[in-house]
Amino acid sequence: MKRQTKWGIAALAVLVLAGAAAVALSARKTQQTEVAVASATKAQALVELAATDVVRAQTRELSQGLAISGALKAVNSALVKARVAGELQGLTVREGDFVKAGQVLARIDASEYRSRVRQAQEQADSAKAQIDIVQRQYDNNQALVNQGFISKTALDTSLANLNAGKANHKAALASVEVATKSLDDTVLRAPLSGQVAQRLAQNGERVGVDARILEIVDLSRLELEASFSAADALGLRLGQTAALQIEGSQQTFTATVARINPTAQAGSRSVLAYLSIDNTGTSASTGLRQGLFAQGTLNTARLSALAVPLSAVRTDKPAPYVQVVEDNKVVHKTVETGARASNAAGGASETMVAVKGLADNAVVILGSVGALREGTAVKFTGSHTANAAPATQAASAARPAP
């Protein structure tokens, strides 16, 4: 009995020690948590912002638009084809070479065609000599008829022979013209000024009629063929502009709606519009080429509204909001977003969004700063103040409406 009592006392002591250890561990964990919270609170007590971290909410001209994409195509291009069959000679230009309209590019062996011209000319001369013979016969028969030595029927026969001879002479002259035309076609000339895009035949190769020899493109005028749905096409107008980004280029190019197809495409009911890009004298510097992929936004409407960068609108709460600086503290302002538009700033394109719920000239923290706790104190680095710092950024972000 005494032995059981001893065991019970020992077990109770173990339980008491375990409980004390658990209480001590819990107290230590609570203390660590309080220290971490205190450290985080201290870290969030003051945030330093640069002038480039904020922007003023201002009324701006926003351009609404439609997304477009497609491949660039030269407005003027041509395929140089052989008009006669024969051996290709004298082709020296290659891809990338510049050519001028009317420049001789190559020739087809003209030996056979010169012979045909001589043959046709000889036949024409023969027909002319035959006319002279028939003419003299007709003149003689005319005199004999007047003297009554032959009948009128013989004169009519002479006249028919004379007319037939003249017709044969005209046909021979037409043959000369056809042969001469074929001889002229042995010379291949550039139909327009531009650059050689493809060389499709080689010297010494025998080519047939309509065989493709060269492709020439004029890069001074490029266009983008864009497809629009029936609903979007209702807003298309000639002269509307678009900002395009070309594949592989950081530069933004301006395109203008030059033509709109009057009919919808069968099946899809889409409407094609053609946007022209003036590339005169700049193809070497811009690097624009036929076939490059382009995408951008076609401006279809403009409106004036209070706007901020789309990246500044946060959505990690039930309602969208922006972080603003008021009295040197972070304040979360719930906003209602509206139309979006892309504005160019410093060579880059930034999407702006119209908002409601902000005061004009409110200092808005950009999205690149990240989430800040409401009530956090704010200090601007350098000599800028909370009022002066955003002014420079606002001017560079987008142009205010007049």
C-alpha positions as CSV (number, residue, x, y, z in Angstrom):
1,M,0.0,0.0,0.0
2,K,2.8,2.4,0.8
3,R,4.5,1.4,-2.4
4,Q,1.4,2.5,-4.5
5,T,1.3,5.8,-2.6
6,K,4.9,6.5,-3.5
7,W,4.2,5.8,-7.2
8,G,1.2,8.1,-7.2
9,I,3.2,10.9,-5.6
10,A,5.9,10.4,-8.3
11,A,3.4,10.6,-11.1
12,L,1.8,13.7,-9.7
13,A,5.2,15.3,-9.5
14,V,5.9,14.5,-13.1
15,L,2.6,16.0,-14.2
16,V,3.2,19.2,-12.2
17,L,6.7,19.6,-13.8
18,A,5.3,19.0,-17.3
19,G,2.6,21.6,-16.8
20,A,5.1,24.1,-15.5
21,A,7.3,23.5,-18.6
22,A,4.3,23.9,-20.9
23,V,3.3,27.2,-19.3
24,A,6.9,28.5,-19.6
25,L,7.1,27.5,-23.2
26,S,3.8,29.2,-24.0
27,A,4.9,32.4,-22.2
28,R,8.2,32.4,-24.2
29,K,6.4,31.9,-27.5
30,T,4.0,34.8,-26.6
31,Q,6.9,37.0,-25.8
32,Q,8.6,36.2,-29.2
33,T,5.4,36.9,-31.1
34,E,5.0,40.3,-29.3
35,V,8.6,41.1,-30.1
36,A,8.1,40.2,-33.8
37,V,4.9,42.3,-33.9
38,A,6.6,45.2,-32.2
39,S,9.5,44.9,-34.7
40,A,7.1,44.9,-37.7
41,T,5.2,47.8,-36.3
42,K,8.4,49.7,-35.9
43,A,9.4,48.9,-39.4
44,Q,6.1,50.1,-40.7
45,A,6.1,53.2,-38.6
46,L,7.8,55.2,-41.3
47,V,8.1,54.6,-45.1
48,E,10.4,56.7,-47.3
49,L,9.2,57.3,-50.9
50,A,10.9,58.8,-53.9
51,A,9.3,61.3,-56.2
52,T,9.0,58.5,-58.8
53,D,6.9,56.4,-56.4
54,V,3.9,58.7,-56.5
55,V,1.7,60.5,-59.1
56,R,-1.0,63.1,-58.9
57,A,-4.6,62.1,-59.8
58,Q,-5.5,64.7,-62.5
59,T,-8.0,65.1,-65.3
60,R,-6.6,63.8,-68.5
61,E,-7.6,63.2,-72.1
62,L,-8.1,59.5,-72.4
63,S,-8.3,57.7,-75.8
64,Q,-10.5,54.6,-75.9
65,G,-9.6,52.1,-78.5
66,L,-9.7,48.6,-80.0
67,A,-6.9,46.1,-79.9
68,I,-5.5,45.4,-83.4
69,S,-2.7,43.1,-84.6
70,G,-1.4,41.7,-87.9
71,A,1.6,41.6,-90.2
72,L,3.0,44.6,-92.0
73,K,2.6,44.6,-95.8
74,A,4.0,47.0,-98.4
75,V,1.3,49.0,-100.2
76,N,3.3,48.8,-103.5
77,S,4.9,45.6,-104.5
78,A,5.4,43.7,-107.8
79,L,6.6,40.5,-109.2
80,V,8.8,40.7,-112.2
81,K,7.8,37.9,-114.6
82,A,9.2,36.7,-117.9
83,R,6.9,37.8,-120.8
84,V,8.6,35.5,-123.3
85,A,10.3,32.2,-123.0
86,G,14.0,31.8,-123.3
87,E,17.4,31.7,-121.5
88,L,17.8,34.2,-118.7
89,Q,20.8,36.5,-119.0
90,G,22.3,39.5,-117.2
91,L,20.5,39.2,-113.9
92,T,22.8,40.8,-111.3
93,V,20.6,42.2,-108.5
94,R,20.0,40.2,-105.4
95,E,17.9,40.4,-102.2
96,G,18.2,43.8,-100.5
97,D,19.4,45.7,-103.6
98,F,17.7,49.0,-104.4
99,V,16.3,49.4,-107.9
100,K,14.6,52.3,-109.7
101,A,11.5,52.2,-111.8
102,G,12.4,51.5,-115.4
103,Q,15.9,50.1,-114.6
104,V,17.0,47.1,-116.7
105,L,17.2,44.1,-114.4
106,A,17.8,41.2,-116.8
107,R,17.3,40.0,-120.4
108,I,16.0,37.0,-122.2
109,D,18.1,35.6,-125.0
110,A,16.8,37.6,-128.0
111,S,18.3,35.8,-130.9
112,E,15.2,33.9,-131.9
113,Y,13.0,37.0,-131.5
114,R,15.2,39.2,-133.7
115,S,15.0,36.5,-136.4
116,R,11.2,36.6,-136.0
117,V,11.2,40.4,-136.5
118,R,13.3,40.1,-139.7
119,Q,11.0,37.3,-141.0
120,A,7.9,39.4,-140.3
121,Q,9.5,42.4,-142.0
122,E,10.4,40.4,-145.0
123,Q,6.8,39.2,-145.3
124,A,5.6,42.7,-145.0
125,D,8.0,43.9,-147.8
126,S,6.8,41.0,-150.0
127,A,3.2,42.0,-149.4
128,K,4.0,45.6,-150.3
129,A,5.7,44.4,-153.6
130,Q,2.6,42.3,-154.4
131,I,0.4,45.4,-153.9
132,D,2.5,47.3,-156.5
133,I,2.0,44.5,-159.0
134,V,-1.7,44.3,-158.5
135,Q,-2.0,48.1,-158.5
136,R,-0.4,48.3,-162.0
137,Q,-2.8,45.6,-163.2
138,Y,-5.7,47.5,-161.9
139,D,-4.6,50.7,-163.5
140,N,-4.1,49.0,-166.9
141,N,-7.5,47.3,-166.7
142,Q,-9.1,50.6,-165.8
143,A,-7.7,52.2,-169.0
144,L,-8.8,49.2,-171.1
145,V,-12.3,49.4,-169.7
146,N,-12.5,53.1,-170.5
147,Q,-11.5,52.2,-174.1
148,G,-14.0,49.3,-174.3
149,F,-11.4,46.6,-174.8
150,I,-12.4,44.5,-171.7
151,S,-15.5,44.0,-169.7
152,K,-16.3,45.6,-166.4
153,T,-16.1,42.2,-164.7
154,A,-12.3,42.0,-165.4
155,L,-11.9,45.4,-163.7
156,D,-13.8,44.2,-160.7
157,T,-11.6,41.2,-160.4
158,S,-8.5,43.5,-160.5
159,L,-10.0,45.7,-157.8
160,A,-10.6,42.7,-155.5
161,N,-7.0,41.5,-156.0
162,L,-5.8,45.0,-155.1
163,N,-7.9,45.1,-151.9
164,A,-6.7,41.6,-150.9
165,G,-3.1,42.6,-151.5
166,K,-3.5,45.7,-149.2
167,A,-5.1,43.5,-146.5
168,N,-2.2,41.1,-146.7
169,H,0.2,44.0,-146.3
170,K,-1.6,45.2,-143.2
171,A,-1.6,41.8,-141.7
172,A,2.1,41.5,-142.4
173,L,2.7,44.9,-140.7
174,A,0.7,43.7,-137.7
175,S,3.0,40.6,-137.5
176,V,6.0,42.9,-137.5
177,E,4.5,44.8,-134.5
178,V,3.9,41.5,-132.7
179,A,7.4,40.3,-133.3
180,T,8.8,43.7,-132.3
181,K,6.8,43.6,-129.1
182,S,8.1,40.1,-128.2
183,L,11.7,41.4,-128.9
184,D,11.1,44.3,-126.5
185,D,9.7,41.9,-123.9
186,T,13.1,40.2,-123.7
187,V,14.3,43.1,-121.6
188,L,13.1,42.9,-118.0
189,R,12.7,46.3,-116.3
190,A,11.7,47.3,-112.7
191,P,8.0,48.3,-112.6
192,L,8.6,50.4,-109.5
193,S,11.3,51.8,-107.2
194,G,12.1,49.7,-104.2
195,Q,14.2,46.8,-102.9
196,V,14.5,43.3,-104.2
197,A,12.8,41.0,-101.7
198,Q,13.2,37.7,-103.6
199,R,15.3,36.4,-106.5
200,L,13.5,33.4,-107.9
201,A,15.6,32.5,-111.0
202,Q,19.3,32.3,-112.0
203,N,21.3,33.3,-115.0
204,G,21.4,30.6,-117.7
205,E,18.1,29.1,-116.6
206,R,15.5,28.7,-119.3
207,V,12.3,30.3,-118.1
208,G,8.8,30.0,-119.5
209,V,6.2,32.7,-120.0
210,D,5.0,34.2,-116.7
211,A,7.9,32.6,-114.8
212,R,8.7,34.6,-111.7
213,I,12.1,36.3,-111.7
214,L,12.1,38.9,-108.9
215,E,9.9,40.3,-106.2
216,I,10.3,44.1,-105.5
217,V,8.7,45.9,-102.5
218,D,8.5,49.6,-101.8
219,L,9.0,50.1,-98.0
220,S,8.2,53.8,-98.1
221,R,4.5,53.0,-97.5
222,L,3.5,50.1,-95.3
223,E,0.1,49.1,-94.1
224,L,-1.5,46.8,-91.5
225,E,-4.6,44.8,-92.4
226,A,-6.7,44.6,-89.3
227,S,-9.9,42.6,-88.8
228,F,-12.8,44.0,-86.7
229,S,-16.0,42.4,-85.5
230,A,-19.3,43.8,-86.9
231,A,-20.0,45.6,-83.6
232,D,-16.5,47.2,-83.4
233,A,-16.6,48.1,-87.1
234,L,-19.4,50.6,-86.4
235,G,-16.9,52.9,-84.7
236,L,-14.4,52.8,-87.5
237,R,-13.7,56.1,-89.3
238,L,-11.1,57.2,-91.9
239,G,-8.3,59.1,-90.3
240,Q,-8.4,57.4,-86.9
241,T,-4.9,56.8,-85.5
242,A,-3.4,53.9,-83.7
243,A,-0.2,53.4,-81.7
244,L,1.6,50.2,-82.8
245,Q,4.3,48.2,-81.2
246,I,6.4,46.3,-83.7
247,E,7.8,42.9,-82.9
248,G,11.4,43.2,-81.6
249,S,11.2,47.1,-81.4
250,Q,10.7,49.3,-78.3
251,Q,9.7,52.2,-80.5
252,T,6.0,53.1,-80.9
253,F,4.8,53.9,-84.5
254,T,1.7,55.8,-85.5
255,A,-0.7,54.4,-88.1
256,T,-3.7,55.9,-89.7
257,V,-6.9,54.3,-91.1
258,A,-6.5,54.8,-94.8
259,R,-9.2,52.5,-96.2
260,I,-12.1,50.4,-94.9
261,N,-13.4,47.5,-96.8
262,P,-17.0,48.2,-97.9
263,T,-18.1,44.5,-97.5
264,A,-18.0,42.1,-94.6
265,Q,-16.1,38.9,-94.9
266,A,-18.2,35.9,-95.7
267,G,-18.7,33.6,-92.7
268,S,-17.1,35.6,-90.0
269,R,-18.9,38.8,-90.9
270,S,-15.7,40.7,-89.9
271,V,-14.7,44.0,-91.5
272,L,-11.2,44.6,-92.8
273,A,-9.5,48.0,-92.3
274,Y,-6.2,49.1,-93.7
275,L,-3.9,51.3,-91.6
276,S,-1.1,53.0,-93.4
277,I,2.4,53.7,-91.9
278,D,4.5,56.4,-93.5
279,N,8.0,55.0,-93.7
280,T,9.4,57.5,-96.2
281,G,13.1,57.9,-95.7
282,T,13.2,56.1,-92.4
283,S,13.2,52.4,-93.2
284,A,16.9,52.2,-92.5
285,S,16.6,53.8,-89.1
286,T,13.3,52.3,-88.0
287,G,13.9,48.8,-89.3
288,L,10.4,48.4,-90.5
289,R,10.1,45.5,-92.9
290,Q,7.3,43.7,-94.7
291,G,6.0,40.7,-92.8
292,L,6.9,42.0,-89.3
293,F,4.1,41.4,-86.7
294,A,2.6,44.5,-85.2
295,Q,0.0,45.0,-82.4
296,G,-1.5,48.1,-80.7
297,T,-4.6,50.0,-80.0
298,L,-6.8,51.9,-82.5
299,N,-8.1,55.2,-80.9
300,T,-11.9,55.3,-81.5
301,A,-13.1,57.8,-78.9
302,R,-11.7,60.4,-76.5
303,L,-13.0,61.5,-73.1
304,S,-11.8,63.7,-70.3
305,A,-11.7,62.1,-66.8
306,L,-9.8,62.0,-63.5
307,A,-7.3,59.2,-64.1
308,V,-4.5,57.3,-62.5
309,P,-2.1,54.6,-63.7
310,L,-3.9,51.2,-63.7
311,S,-1.1,49.7,-61.7
312,A,-1.9,52.0,-58.8
313,V,-5.4,50.5,-58.4
314,R,-5.2,47.6,-55.9
315,T,-7.7,44.7,-55.8
316,D,-6.7,42.8,-52.6
317,K,-9.8,44.0,-50.9
318,P,-13.5,43.4,-51.7
319,A,-13.6,46.8,-53.5
320,P,-10.8,48.3,-55.6
321,Y,-8.8,51.1,-53.9
322,V,-5.8,53.2,-54.2
323,Q,-3.2,54.2,-51.7
324,V,-2.9,58.0,-51.3
325,V,-0.8,60.2,-49.1
326,E,-2.7,62.6,-46.8
327,D,-1.1,64.5,-44.0
328,N,2.1,62.5,-44.6
329,K,0.2,59.2,-43.9
330,V,-1.0,56.4,-46.1
331,V,-4.8,56.4,-46.6
332,H,-6.7,53.7,-48.5
333,K,-9.4,55.3,-50.8
334,T,-12.0,53.1,-52.4
335,V,-12.5,54.0,-56.1
336,E,-14.8,53.2,-58.9
337,T,-12.9,52.4,-62.1
338,G,-14.1,53.4,-65.6
339,A,-12.6,53.7,-69.1
340,R,-9.0,52.6,-69.8
341,A,-6.5,54.1,-72.2
342,S,-2.9,53.8,-73.1
343,N,-0.7,56.9,-72.8
344,A,2.9,57.2,-73.8
345,A,5.3,58.4,-71.1
346,G,9.0,58.7,-71.5
347,G,9.0,56.4,-74.5
348,A,7.0,53.7,-72.8
349,S,3.3,53.0,-72.9
350,E,1.3,53.0,-69.6
351,T,-2.3,52.1,-69.2
352,M,-4.4,54.8,-67.4
353,V,-7.8,54.3,-65.9
354,A,-10.6,56.7,-65.1
355,V,-11.5,56.7,-61.4
356,K,-14.2,58.1,-59.2
357,G,-13.8,58.7,-55.4
358,L,-10.6,60.7,-55.5
359,A,-10.0,64.4,-55.1
360,D,-8.3,66.2,-57.9
361,N,-4.5,66.4,-57.3
362,A,-4.6,63.6,-54.8
363,V,-1.1,62.1,-54.3
364,V,-1.4,58.4,-55.3
365,I,1.2,55.8,-54.5
366,L,2.2,53.7,-57.6
367,G,1.6,50.0,-57.6
368,S,5.4,49.3,-57.8
369,V,5.7,50.4,-54.2
370,G,3.5,47.5,-53.0
371,A,0.9,47.3,-50.2
372,L,1.3,49.7,-47.3
373,R,-0.6,49.5,-44.0
374,E,-3.2,52.3,-43.7
375,G,-1.9,55.0,-41.3
376,T,1.8,54.4,-42.0
377,A,3.8,57.6,-41.9
378,V,5.4,58.7,-45.1
379,K,8.5,60.7,-45.7
380,F,9.8,61.8,-49.1
381,T,13.5,61.3,-49.8
382,G,15.8,64.2,-50.7
383,S,14.6,67.8,-50.6
384,H,11.2,67.0,-52.1
385,T,8.0,67.4,-50.1
386,A,4.8,65.5,-50.3
387,N,3.3,68.3,-52.3
388,A,6.2,69.0,-54.6
389,A,7.5,65.5,-55.3
390,P,4.5,64.2,-57.3
391,A,4.3,67.2,-59.6
392,T,7.2,66.1,-61.7
393,Q,6.0,62.5,-61.9
394,A,2.5,63.7,-62.9
395,A,3.9,65.7,-65.8
396,S,5.8,62.8,-67.1
397,A,3.1,60.1,-66.7
398,A,0.5,61.6,-68.9
399,R,-0.5,65.0,-70.4
400,P,-3.3,66.7,-68.5
401,A,-6.4,67.7,-70.4
402,P,-6.4,71.4,-71.3
